[in-house]
Amino acid sequence: MMSHLLKRYASRKYLERRNIENSKLSDAALLALMCLKVQYQVATWRKFCQLVSDVMPSLPMLEYSRFMRRCKNLIPIFQSIRSGLIEMSSYGDIAIIDSFPLPLCQDHRKFRAILFQCFADIGYNATKQKYYYGFKVHVVTDTQGLILNYELTPASIHDAKAAPEVIENCPCPFVIADVGYVGKKLQHIFSQMGYQLWTPYRSNMRFAKQHNSRQLKKIRRRIESCFADLTRQGIEHTLTRSLGGLQMNIEAIMLTHNLEVMGMLQTSN
């Protein structure tokens, strides 16, 4: 399957690059291994490499540092495959937008953490009602949980501020969000972009009872099931020390999730 996805969505320049026939491990095998790591929820890449060597001794496994470099080089391929799969899927007219925290350290270290200090910062997790140090992942899905787009921002960035960039080029004209996206300004921005944004009103807002559709609120909660799957696959527990490694982890998890939603991979549950 991975060979088919590569041939269909990777650029010809990439597929015909110099000395590719001399590769010890093919790109298709690397993609399959990265998805396998996500599905079996192995904590670290080093542990996964050792596990693969022990379980599949006949596989010509690469030396660890070389394996990681090859995997990071596959980031654009992951993005191309994910975009191509979205184009061929039937996603309907409704999209759901929301975000979840991506902490980089434990709570007691959040004020002295230095990892990614030029990019990450301190934000508030409204669900757990506590502050954390790290990033925030803004996600757009369809009603089946297929991830249409995502953006990684510092933890302090408000959902409404990141929403226009995340929703750009979304194929669904109707967007459902939670109360964090309430506001006439954002409604106007979405309207100019060609989208209709629906959010529930806060309980103290005028006409809240008439506006707050139980059916639409039920549909919006489907993105929380998607976030639960991503958490199960380890997206909130990254041990990487580089931005490239972080992006590689996220892309591998996002693609694996979409392949499972589309029925192209068997779920690990």
N, C-alpha and C positions, 0 to 999 in steps of 0.2 A: 504493500500500500504506500509506504513512504517513497519508494522509487517512482510510483505513478504521480504522487503529489509534487515531487521534485521536478519531474519532466514537464508537468503541466504548468507550474507556477514560478519556477526559478528561471532567471534570465538565461538566454543562450550563452552569453558571455561567461556567466558563472559556470554553467554546465560544461563548457568547452575550455575552461581555463588550463593553463599550462601544467603539465605533469600530473593531471588528475588521475590518469590511469595507473600511476605508481603509488597511489595512496594505500596505506596499510589497512585503513578502515574507511569504507565508503561514507559519503554524506548521508545516504539513506539509512545506513546502520547507525550513524551518530544521532540522527533525528529519532529513530526508534528507541535508542537507549535513553535519550533525554526524556521522552514521554514515559518510558518504563520507570525511570527514577521518580517521576511525579506520581505515577499510579501507585507505586509501592511505598511512597512516602518515606524514602530514605533521607535521613537528616542532612547529610553532607555529601558533596560530590566525591570526596576522597574515600569515604566509606562505601559509596556506590561503586566506584571503580574497583575497589578491593573485592566487593561482593560479586561483581561481574566476572572478575578474574577467577574467583573460587568456584562459581557456579557454572561458568561457560569457559573452561580452560582452552577449548579449541578455537575460541574467538581471538583473532589477532589484536588484542587490546593495546592501546597506545600508552606511552608513558604519561603519568598524570598531568604534568604541565602542558605537554603537547595536546592531550585530550581536551583540556580546558580552553586552550587557544583555538582549537578547531571548533569547539562548541560556541564560543563567543563570535566566531566568524559566521556562524549560521543565523545570527540574530535577524539580518535582513531577509533571510529565507523564511524564517518563522513568520515574519510580518507579511511577506508576499503570499504565503500559503493561507494564513488566516484571512487576509483580504479576499483572496480568490474563493475560499470556501463560503464566505458571507455572500458574495455575488451569486453563487449557484444555489443558495438556500432559499427557502420560502419563509420570509420573516414577518409577513403581515404588515398592518398599518400602524401598530402600536409599539412604541419603544418605552423603556423604563430607565430612568437615570437616578443614580445614587452614588454614595462613596463609602469607603471603609478605611480604617486606620491601618498603617503599616509601621508598627513600632520597631525601633532599632536597638532598644536596650530595655532593661528592667526599670520599673518605676523609680526605684531609689537612685538611679544613675542619670535620670533625665536632665538634670540641671548641670551636669558636668561631662556629659557625653561629647566626644569630639569626632565620631565617625560621620563622614559626609557633612561636616559642619558648614561647608559653603553652600549646601543644597537643602539639607534637612533643618527643621526647627521644631519648636514645641507647639502642639495643637491640643484641642480638647476633643475627647471622645464622649459624645453626648449619650451614647448607649450605655457605656460603663460609668459615665459621670466622673471622669478623671482626665488629667492631662498626661500627655505622653510625648516622647521625642521621636521624630521620624518623618515619614511621608504620609500622604493621603492618596489613595487610588480612586479616581473618579471613573465610573463605569456606565456604559450604555448597553442594555441588553434588549432582546425582543421578549415576547411573552413566554417563550419556551426556555429561556435562560441562555440563549446563544449570545455571546459577547460580540457586540458590533463595533465597539471602540472603547479605549481607555486612555487616561492621562495620569501621569504621576506628578504630584505637586508637593511642595513643602506642607507640613501638617497644619500650618496656620491659615492656609488659603481657604476661604469660604466656598461652600459648594456652588453658590450662585455666581461667584466670580469665575470659576472654572467651567461652568456649564456650557457657555457658547462655543468654546473651543472643543469640548468633548463631543458635543452634538453635531458639529460641523460634518457635512456629507453623510449624515445618518439617512438611511433610505425610508424611514418611517415618518409620516407627517404628523402623527399624534404622539405626544410625549407625556408620560405620567411621572410625577415626582412627589416627594414628601414635603412637609411644611418648611423644610430648610430652603426651599426654592421659591417660597411665596414672595411676591413683589411685582408691582406694575412695571417696573423698569425691565426686569428679566422677561416678563410676558411680552413687552414691546420688542425687545431684542430678538426673541424667538419668532415673533410674528414677522419681523423684517427678514429673517432667515428662511421663512416659509414653513415654520412649525407652529402647531397649536399646543401650548403647554397647559396641562391641568395639574393643579396641586390642591390638596385639601386645605380648607380654612382652619385656622386655630379656633378653638372652642369659644373664645371671647370675641371673635370677629362677627360682623353683621352677616346674617343669612347663612351662617355656618351649617345649620341643620339641613337647609334646603340644598346647599351646594355639595356637601360631603357625600358623594355617592359610595355606598357600601361596596358595590361591585367593582368600581375603579380602585378603591383602597385595597380590595382583595387581590386585584391584578398586580398592584404595585408591590405587594408583599412577595411576589414571585422572585424579585431580584434578591431578596434576603436568602432565599433557598440557594440561589446562585452563589452568593457570598459564603454561605455555609459550606458549599462544595469546594470553593477556592481555599477556604481556611483548612478544610480537611486535607487538601492536597499540599498544604504547607506554605501558602503565600504570606502569611503573617509571621512566619518564623524563619527569616532569612539570616544566614550566618556569613554572608558574603562580605568582603572588605573592599570591593571595588564597584563602581557604577556599572561597568560592563558585566560583572558577575550578577549584580542585582537585576539588570535588564534581561539577562539570559534566563534567570530563574523565573521572572514574571512572564516572559514570552513563552517559555516551555509550559508553564502552568496554564496560561490562557489558551494556547493551542490544544493542549491535551483536553481541557474542559470542553472546548468547542467540538472536538472530534468525538467525545463521549456523547454530547448532546445530539449530534447529528447521526449517532449510531454507527460511526466508523471505527470506534474503539469500544471494547467491552469495559464497563465500569469496574473499578477495583473494589466496590462494596461487596 
